[in-house]
Amino acid sequence: MGRKVADCRDFPSETGCTLTISGEEDEVVAAATQHAVAVHGHEDTAEVRSWLRENLKDDVSV
């Protein structure tokens, strides 16, 4: 399994967030969920985690 990336720049946000999180898939989903809750006001639900997982990209920087 390769590294994955969640990049806030791929999604519209009121804050103009530019955070990028990369790592193993489960790590990225966990960190991105925490970020989505703390910064973007989402709730930590199975639906949010599933949506984040579905929208991860392969990390091509390594």
C-alpha positions in Angstrom: 0.0 0.0 0.0 1.4 3.4 -1.0 1.2 6.7 0.7 -2.0 8.8 0.4 -2.7 12.5 0.4 -5.6 14.7 1.7 -5.3 18.2 0.4 -7.7 20.9 1.6 -6.9 23.0 -1.6 -8.9 20.4 -3.6 -12.1 21.5 -1.8 -13.8 24.9 -1.4 -13.6 26.3 2.1 -14.5 29.6 3.7 -11.1 29.7 5.4 -9.0 29.1 2.2 -7.3 26.3 4.0 -4.1 25.0 2.4 -3.3 22.0 4.7 -2.0 18.8 3.0 -1.7 15.6 5.0 0.2 12.6 3.7 1.0 9.2 5.0 -0.5 5.7 5.2 -4.2 5.7 4.4 -5.5 5.0 7.9 -3.2 7.7 9.3 -4.3 10.3 6.8 -8.0 9.5 7.4 -7.6 9.9 11.1 -5.6 13.1 10.9 -7.9 14.6 8.2 -10.9 13.8 10.3 -9.5 15.6 13.3 -8.7 18.5 11.1 -12.1 18.5 9.5 -13.7 18.6 13.0 -11.4 21.2 14.6 -11.0 23.6 11.7 -13.9 23.1 9.3 -16.7 22.3 11.8 -17.6 18.9 10.6 -18.7 16.1 13.0 -16.6 12.9 13.4 -18.9 10.5 11.8 -18.6 7.3 9.8 -19.9 9.3 6.8 -17.2 11.9 7.0 -14.5 9.3 7.4 -15.8 7.4 4.4 -16.0 10.6 2.3 -12.5 11.5 3.2 -11.2 8.0 2.4 -12.9 8.1 -1.0 -11.3 11.4 -1.8 -7.7 10.6 -1.0 -5.2 10.7 -3.8 -2.0 8.7 -4.3 1.1 10.6 -3.0 3.3 11.0 -6.0 5.9 13.1 -4.3 7.9 10.2 -3.1 
